[in-house]
Amino acid sequence: MSYNIFVIDDDPWSSRKIQHILEMNSDHKVLLFDDPFKLLSSIEEYPDLICVDFLMPKMDGKKLVQEILKRNPNQDILVISSQQDINTAVDLMKTGVKDYIVKTEDLRNSLWKTIENIKEKRKLKNEIKALRSQIKNIDRHTDAIVGESIDIKILKDNIKKAANTDINIHITGETGTGKELVAQSIYRNAKHLSGELISVNVSAIPSSLVESELFGFEKGSFTGANKSKAGLFEKANKGLLFLDEIAELDIELQAKLLRALEERKIRRIGGSKLISLNFKLITATHKDLRAEIEKGTFREDLFYRIYGFPIHVSPLRERKSDVKILANHFISSFAKHNNKKVPCITSKALKKLESYLFPGNIRELKSIVELACVLCEDYIINEDDIRLPNKPKASIIEERTLNEHTNDIIQHNLDKYEYNIKRVAEVLDIGVSTIYHLAKKGRIKLK
């Protein structure tokens, strides 16, 4: 597709020189004008760019720019002048001119460079406009699930199907793929639910407290139980209970959970009364539960009870076509949250993102994009603003046991993340209970 350029200059020699330079690019189609009124009468042809000479006898450049923008406020305009006047250039840029260059011996290079920059910015604006339109048109009930890949379309279809039934739902997917967002979307689509959405990450709760958190307790049932407390099962009554990282639930508690799901009744710790409940259950894990069953760490009967409607969330590396949409979504969200202008992201920056495998999935993409929003200059995210993590080189400098290496790795990350146990568990892809277990054995220190 040709790039149409109008050039207006009352000096025939100057205009032909500019035309020659521009038409060295075979994509450029140049039309010359020597009369500003003739140009204005042709503005409805919507050229891609108008190059305006600043000093003309019939109408000065500033007045012509104003008239052009009255007719087409989005028109790209480049002013070319024989005089270097910084104040004039600044005033013109404020009115909407894209750039101001001076007719020098290096006119060819400065003209080429300036026009390529104008093209790139226009391309970015058009892409962002299209992406914003796509995001706005996403179903309002699945607005948290951003993407247009086949996997995402199947996921959205499964969300709607799963929401309109009482069957238990089990979500699988790597850490950072957005399993909790899927649960939230199912809840928003479930019209028959009148209660709350109760989310709990099993791995984030010390194993000694999981039972009391889930089932609640009566006053005096154990030391520190100064008053009765309803558990998460009760809070989710007539709503949805989302148990994330279900594979981290201790084997002893799995039996109690199975009984609660089968009977839809629970008994608080220290209580005698059975409490009837009605809730929708969603479980999730990044682990292979069938492998956990083989290892004896997960009950097979509980697996079949929770499996019901399986939904898998694909890793980001398997749906690269969504990287661009997600990146622009996070850019817009970051700008809105921080009350800033929305930055543009260049094609090279996008290619750099699309070439990365994202072991941390969407969560990692969001982090990288938000950092780029902070680092970028002039609201343009360039390739250098995309900071991808360096892969550490593994080195074993001495013969040690696997347990010793494990202890050091966990202890190093505890120090690195200031003893945020949940964060360390996510980074190392292990359960919080594993960290507490090693601390209890004295293999690591929790401060």
DOTORBA-667620 format. One line per 8 residues: number of its first residue (from 1); their letters; for each residue x, y, z of C-alpha. Coordinates in pm, 1 decimal, decimal comma, m for minus. Layout:
NUM = a = X Y Z; ...;
//
This chain:
1 = msynifvi = 0,0 0,0 0,0; 136,7 340,0 m100,2; 213,5 613,8 151,8; 57,7 934,6 12,6; 239,3 1261,0 78,9; 132,1 1617,8 m7,1; 416,9 1868,1 m38,5; 348,6 2242,0 m46,0;
9 = dddpwssr = 627,3 2488,4 m125,5; 613,2 2808,2 m333,5; 971,8 2744,4 m452,4; 955,3 2497,8 m749,3; 1320,4 2393,5 m716,1; 1280,5 2320,0 m343,5; 957,1 2123,2 m387,4; 1103,5 1909,2 m669,3;
17 = kiqhilem = 1408,4 1835,6 m454,1; 1187,1 1722,2 m166,8; 980,4 1514,9 m409,0; 1294,6 1346,3 m545,0; 1416,1 1259,1 m194,6; 1078,1 1120,9 m90,4; 1024,9 914,9 m406,4; 1353,6 734,5 m352,8;
25 = nsdhkvll = 1126,6 516,8 m140,0; 907,4 330,7 m391,7; 619,8 316,6 m140,5; 587,0 696,8 m141,9; 340,1 868,2 m372,7; 407,9 1243,7 m373,5; 175,5 1522,4 m492,8; 311,0 1878,5 m517,2;
33 = fddpfkll = 124,0 2204,0 m442,2; 231,7 2567,8 m471,2; m98,2 2717,7 m354,6; m225,7 2657,0 5,9; m590,0 2701,3 m100,2; m558,5 2427,4 m363,8; m408,1 2201,2 m99,3; m694,6 2271,8 141,3;
41 = ssieeypd = m946,9 2191,6 m130,5; m777,3 1853,4 m177,0; m754,4 1767,6 195,1; m1053,1 1531,8 167,8; m824,9 1286,4 m10,5; m678,1 1223,6 338,0; m305,3 1203,3 261,9; m87,8 1011,6 507,9;
49 = licvdflm = 143,5 1310,4 550,3; 155,4 1678,9 453,6; 496,4 1849,4 426,5; 452,8 2225,4 469,2; 700,9 2499,3 381,8; 686,6 2756,1 662,6; 745,9 3078,6 466,1; 492,6 3129,6 184,4;
57 = pkmdgkkl = 347,8 3456,5 47,4; m22,7 3361,2 25,0; m47,6 3202,1 372,2; 221,4 3144,7 634,7; 295,1 2792,1 755,2; 138,3 2837,9 1098,2; m193,6 2956,5 952,0; m195,5 2671,0 699,9;
65 = vqeilkrn = m128,8 2414,4 972,4; m425,3 2549,1 1170,7; m652,7 2528,5 865,7; m541,7 2172,8 788,6; m607,0 2057,8 1145,9; m951,0 2223,4 1144,1; m1046,8 1998,0 853,9; m862,7 1687,5 976,2;
73 = pnqdilvi = m755,2 1698,3 1345,1; m562,7 1369,4 1310,1; m356,9 1472,9 1008,6; 19,8 1409,2 1030,0; 204,6 1730,0 937,7; 577,1 1793,3 890,7; 702,7 2153,2 864,8; 1012,1 2208,9 648,9;
81 = ssqqdint = 1172,4 2550,4 679,9; 1483,5 2726,9 557,0; 1513,9 2898,7 896,7; 1615,6 2741,2 1225,0; 1383,1 2901,5 1479,2; 1344,1 2704,5 1802,5; 1055,1 2915,7 1936,0; 860,3 2874,6 1612,0;
89 = avdlmktg = 927,6 2499,5 1613,7; 801,2 2468,6 1971,7; 484,7 2668,2 1893,9; 411,4 2451,2 1589,8; 464,1 2127,8 1782,4; 211,7 2250,8 2039,1; m49,3 2301,5 1768,0; m14,6 1940,4 1649,3;
97 = vkdyivkt = 275,0 1934,8 1403,1; 466,3 1605,2 1427,1; 810,5 1753,3 1361,7; 1002,5 2055,5 1231,0; 1314,8 2018,6 1018,1; 1545,8 2270,3 852,2; 1653,4 2269,4 486,3; 2022,8 2191,3 513,9;
105 = edlrnslw = 2277,9 1997,5 308,1; 2176,0 1690,7 512,0; 1807,3 1731,3 421,0; 1782,3 1381,3 273,9; 1887,0 1197,2 589,8; 1689,9 1418,8 826,6; 1379,9 1389,1 604,2; 1400,3 1009,3 582,5;
113 = ktienike = 1459,2 967,9 955,0; 1176,9 1206,0 1050,7; 922,7 1044,4 819,4; 1006,6 693,5 943,7; 949,7 814,9 1301,5; 614,6 965,8 1201,0; 515,1 639,0 1030,9; 610,1 431,8 1335,1;
121 = krklknei = 413,2 652,0 1574,3; 107,4 643,1 1347,9; 132,7 265,6 1322,5; 152,3 235,5 1700,2; m150,1 461,2 1748,9; m353,0 256,8 1502,1; m253,5 m70,1 1669,5; m341,1 59,8 2014,6;
129 = kalrsqik = m674,0 188,2 1888,0; m753,4 m153,7 1740,5; m641,2 m336,6 2054,2; m847,0 m110,4 2278,9; m1146,8 m186,4 2061,8; m1081,2 m558,9 2097,8; m1051,4 m531,8 2474,0; m1373,7 m329,0 2501,7;
137 = nidrhtda = m1559,6 m587,1 2295,7; m1457,9 m876,5 2519,7; m1764,2 m1024,8 2690,4; m1825,6 m827,5 3009,3; m1846,9 m1147,4 3213,4; m1505,0 m1268,3 3096,7; m1327,8 m931,5 3089,4; m1044,9 m1063,1 3307,1;
145 = ivgesidi = m955,6 m1326,0 3045,9; m766,1 m1129,7 2781,0; m659,7 m1288,1 2452,6; m782,7 m1396,7 2111,3; m597,4 m1726,0 2057,6; m784,5 m2051,2 1994,8; m693,3 m2168,3 2347,2; m847,6 m1856,4 2501,8;
153 = kilkdnik = m1163,4 m1887,5 2292,7; m1203,0 m2248,3 2409,9; m1133,8 m2138,6 2767,4; m1403,9 m1869,5 2755,4; m1650,6 m2121,2 2612,1; m1569,3 m2366,2 2892,6; m1613,8 m2092,1 3153,1; m1967,7 m2024,9 3034,2;
161 = kaantdin = m2053,6 m2396,1 3025,1; m1902,8 m2464,1 3367,9; m2079,4 m2166,7 3526,9; m2428,9 m2291,0 3451,4; m2403,9 m2622,7 3635,1; m2346,0 m2744,3 3990,5; m2071,3 m2984,8 3884,4; m1736,4 m2947,2 4063,8;
169 = ihitgetg = m1469,6 m2777,5 3852,2; m1097,1 m2852,1 3849,2; m855,6 m2602,1 3691,8; m502,9 m2701,9 3592,8; m218,0 m2492,3 3461,4; 130,5 m2370,3 3540,7; 196,0 m2107,7 3804,3; 109,0 m1760,1 3677,4;
177 = tgkelvaq = m132,5 m1866,3 3400,0; m433,9 m1705,5 3569,8; m621,3 m1994,7 3730,4; m775,6 m1764,6 3991,5; m898,8 m1528,9 3716,9; m1074,2 m1826,0 3558,1; m1244,3 m1902,9 3889,8; m1353,9 m1539,7 3921,3;
185 = siyrnakh = m1496,9 m1541,4 3568,7; m1692,6 m1860,3 3642,1; m1833,6 m1694,9 3953,6; m1941,7 m1383,6 3756,6; m2110,4 m1602,4 3494,9; m2288,1 m1823,2 3752,3; m2626,3 m1651,0 3770,6; m2770,4 m1898,7 4021,2;
193 = lsgelisv = m2518,6 m1815,2 4296,5; m2633,4 m1563,6 4557,6; m2345,4 m1603,5 4804,3; m1985,8 m1481,2 4800,5; m1676,6 m1599,7 4617,6; m1438,4 m1732,1 4883,4; m1082,6 m1789,8 4758,7; m812,1 m1962,0 4958,8;
201 = nvsaipss = m461,3 m2065,3 4858,4; m405,9 m2385,7 5054,3; m26,7 m2359,6 5020,3; m27,5 m2014,5 5182,9; m175,2 m2142,8 5511,5; 44,6 m2332,1 5760,9; m69,8 m2696,3 5772,0; m158,0 m2664,2 6140,9;
209 = lveselfg = m413,8 m2392,5 6063,5; m573,6 m2526,9 5744,7; m840,8 m2730,5 5923,7; m957,4 m2443,2 6143,8; m958,5 m2205,1 5846,8; m1170,4 m2438,1 5635,4; m1406,5 m2581,2 5895,9; m1408,8 m2311,7 6165,3;
217 = fekgsftg = m1406,6 m2376,4 6539,0; m1608,4 m2336,0 6857,8; m1504,1 m2124,1 7153,9; m1266,4 m2309,7 7385,0; m1195,6 m2591,1 7137,6; m819,6 m2523,8 7163,8; m580,2 m2280,6 7325,6; m642,7 m1933,3 7187,6;
225 = ankskagl = m997,9 m2007,8 7068,4; m1152,0 m1724,9 7270,6; m1461,9 m1710,0 7052,2; m1634,0 m1920,5 6789,2; m1539,4 m1863,8 6425,6; m1709,9 m1970,2 6104,2; m1485,0 m2145,4 5853,3; m1447,9 m2078,6 5482,6;
233 = fekankgl = m1695,8 m2353,4 5398,0; m1967,7 m2167,2 5587,4; m1871,4 m1832,5 5436,8; m1905,4 m1983,1 5089,2; m2261,6 m2107,2 5152,6; m2482,6 m2035,9 4846,2; m2170,5 m1902,3 4676,1; m1845,7 m2041,2 4538,8;
241 = lfldeiae = m1547,8 m2187,5 4723,4; m1218,5 m2176,5 4533,8; m941,0 m2394,4 4675,0; m616,6 m2307,2 4496,2; m313,1 m2540,8 4510,7; m530,4 m2827,9 4636,7; m234,8 m3067,1 4596,3; m72,7 m2906,5 4901,9;
249 = ldielqak = m352,0 m3022,3 5136,1; m224,4 m3272,3 5393,2; m337,5 m3628,8 5331,2; m518,4 m3639,3 5669,6; m731,3 m3337,0 5582,2; m810,4 m3475,3 5239,0; m1034,0 m3739,1 5400,2; m1225,3 m3473,9 5591,4;
257 = llraleer = m1262,8 m3261,9 5277,6; m1393,0 m3563,5 5085,0; m1655,4 m3630,0 5352,4; m1765,5 m3265,2 5347,3; m1803,6 m3269,5 4968,8; m1999,7 m3594,1 4969,7; m2236,2 m3500,7 5252,1; m2241,0 m3121,9 5201,0;
265 = kirriggs = m2222,2 m3097,1 5577,4; m1937,9 m2989,0 5806,4; m1871,3 m2984,8 6178,5; m1662,9 m2708,3 6335,7; m1358,4 m2806,7 6540,2; m1481,1 m2870,5 6893,8; m1844,6 m2865,0 6782,3; m2112,3 m3134,5 6777,7;
273 = klislnfk = m2361,6 m2974,5 6540,3; m2362,3 m3067,2 6171,7; m2396,1 m2759,4 5948,8; m2561,9 m2814,3 5609,9; m2407,5 m2622,0 5322,8; m2472,0 m2558,9 4954,1; m2182,1 m2416,2 4755,0; m2013,2 m2448,4 4418,3;
281 = litathkd = m1659,2 m2588,7 4438,8; m1361,7 m2504,5 4220,1; m1018,3 m2650,6 4285,6; m691,2 m2570,7 4109,8; m331,9 m2689,3 4101,7; m16,5 m2654,4 3894,4; 73,6 m3016,5 3973,8; m27,5 m3341,5 3804,1;
289 = lraeiekg = m268,0 m3496,1 4055,5; m246,1 m3838,1 3890,5; 128,9 m3833,6 3956,2; 59,3 m3724,1 4315,2; m178,4 m4021,7 4351,6; 98,7 m4253,8 4231,8; 331,3 m4105,0 4495,1; 67,6 m4154,4 4764,4;
297 = tfredlfy = 36,9 m3784,4 4848,9; m314,6 m3738,0 4709,3; m626,5 m3949,3 4756,8; m764,4 m4109,5 4443,6; m1125,4 m4093,0 4568,3; m1092,2 m3718,6 4635,5; m945,7 m3670,4 4288,3; m1254,1 m3819,1 4122,4;
305 = riygfpih = m1481,2 m3615,9 4349,5; m1323,1 m3280,1 4256,5; m1232,8 m3356,6 3891,9; m1586,8 m3304,9 3756,4; m1543,7 m3042,8 3481,2; m1169,4 m3017,4 3396,8; m1042,9 m2684,8 3260,7; m682,2 m2641,4 3151,3;
313 = vsplrerk = m517,4 m2299,0 3119,5; m241,3 m2311,8 2857,9; 98,9 m2159,3 2933,0; 174,6 m1831,3 2758,7; 451,1 m1985,6 2546,8; 185,0 m2197,0 2371,6; m27,0 m1895,7 2274,2; 225,0 m1637,5 2157,6;
321 = sdvkilan = m43,7 m1455,2 1957,5; m186,2 m1330,8 2289,7; 139,8 m1166,4 2404,3; 74,6 m847,9 2205,1; m284,4 m813,8 2327,7; m188,1 m885,5 2688,7; 108,5 m645,7 2676,8; m109,6 m358,0 2556,2;
329 = hfissfak = m376,0 m451,3 2810,8; m122,7 m429,7 3094,7; 20,1 m103,7 2956,0; m326,6 55,7 2953,8; m409,4 m77,7 3300,2; m79,8 46,8 3445,1; m126,9 394,2 3293,9; m484,9 417,3 3420,5;
337 = hnnkkvpc = m390,5 302,3 3770,1; m107,5 557,9 3788,3; m300,9 841,7 3618,6; m48,8 861,7 3334,6; m63,1 886,2 2957,7; m74,3 543,9 2789,5; 270,4 461,2 2642,6; 314,2 314,8 2292,8;
345 = itskalkk = 516,6 m3,4 2247,0; 734,9 m41,2 1938,4; 728,2 m343,0 1707,8; 1084,8 m434,0 1810,0; 987,1 m432,0 2176,8; 691,4 m657,0 2099,7; 911,9 m896,7 1903,2; 1145,1 m918,0 2200,8;
353 = lesylfpg = 852,3 m1010,1 2424,7; 718,1 m1262,6 2174,7; 1057,3 m1435,1 2150,7; 1066,6 m1499,1 2527,4; 928,9 m1824,2 2676,0; 781,1 m1669,5 2994,4; 840,4 m1942,0 3256,0; 637,5 m1722,0 3494,3;
361 = nirelksi = 358,5 m1694,0 3235,7; 112,5 m1400,3 3244,2; 223,6 m1290,6 3589,7; 580,2 m1250,9 3457,6; 464,9 m1067,1 3143,4; 270,3 m821,4 3357,3; 575,8 m755,2 3573,5; 804,9 m701,2 3271,2;
369 = velacvlc = 556,8 m469,2 3097,9; 494,2 m258,6 3407,7; 869,6 m211,1 3455,7; 894,9 m105,3 3089,9; 623,4 155,8 3150,4; 838,2 302,6 3427,2; 1164,7 291,0 3228,7; 1040,2 427,8 2895,4;
377 = edyiined = 1103,9 783,2 2774,4; 852,2 1007,2 2594,8; 582,3 743,4 2646,7; 738,3 507,2 2390,7; 844,0 160,0 2507,9; 1151,4 59,6 2310,8; 1336,9 m270,4 2290,9; 1584,4 m166,6 2563,6;
385 = dirlpnkp = 1296,3 m99,3 2805,9; 1199,5 m468,1 2795,1; 1417,1 m615,2 3070,0; 1410,7 m993,6 3047,4; 1563,1 m1190,4 3335,7; 1901,5 m1348,8 3279,1; 1910,4 m1723,3 3319,5; 2148,8 m1813,5 3603,1;
393 = kasiieer = 2415,2 m2065,5 3511,1; 2401,1 m2369,7 3733,2; 2732,5 m2466,3 3885,2; 2818,5 m2730,3 4140,4; 3158,7 m2646,8 4275,5; 3180,6 m2921,6 4532,1; 3041,8 m3264,1 4601,9; 2745,0 m3230,9 4834,8;
401 = tlnehtnd = 2423,4 m3418,7 4897,5; 2097,9 m3330,4 4726,0; 1951,9 m3232,1 5065,0; 2237,5 m2988,8 5125,4; 2185,5 m2821,4 4788,9; 1809,9 m2807,8 4854,2; 1865,3 m2642,8 5192,8; 2095,7 m2380,4 5041,6;
409 = iiqhnldk = 1860,5 m2298,8 4752,6; 1560,5 m2250,8 4981,9; 1762,4 m2052,5 5238,2; 1904,5 m1829,6 4961,3; 1556,0 m1748,1 4834,2; 1423,5 m1687,7 5186,3; 1696,4 m1427,3 5232,1; 1635,2 m1284,0 4883,9;
417 = yeynikrv = 1259,1 m1240,7 4931,5; 1285,6 m1124,5 5294,8; 1132,1 m1444,8 5433,9; 810,1 m1413,8 5233,5; 738,2 m1787,1 5251,4; 448,9 m1780,1 5006,3; 662,3 m1599,3 4746,3; 952,6 m1841,1 4790,3;
425 = aevldigv = 718,5 m2137,5 4747,8; 588,2 m1993,2 4420,6; 935,4 m1915,3 4287,3; 1071,1 m2262,8 4366,8; 746,8 m2442,4 4273,7; 720,0 m2614,8 4610,9; 457,0 m2618,2 4881,1; 459,6 m2381,3 5177,8;
433 = stiyhlak = 424,4 m2688,4 5396,9; 757,0 m2817,6 5259,0; 933,1 m2503,2 5381,1; 778,1 m2530,7 5727,6; 867,5 m2899,5 5739,6; 1236,0 m2830,8 5661,1; 1241,9 m2549,2 5916,5; 1098,9 m2783,5 6180,4;
441 = kgriklk = 1377,6 m3031,8 6105,4; 1635,0 m2754,3 6143,0; 1753,6 m2773,9 5782,5; 1663,1 m2410,0 5715,7; 1597,1 m2105,0 5931,9; 1286,7 m1888,6 5920,4; 1464,0 m1583,3 6070,3;
//
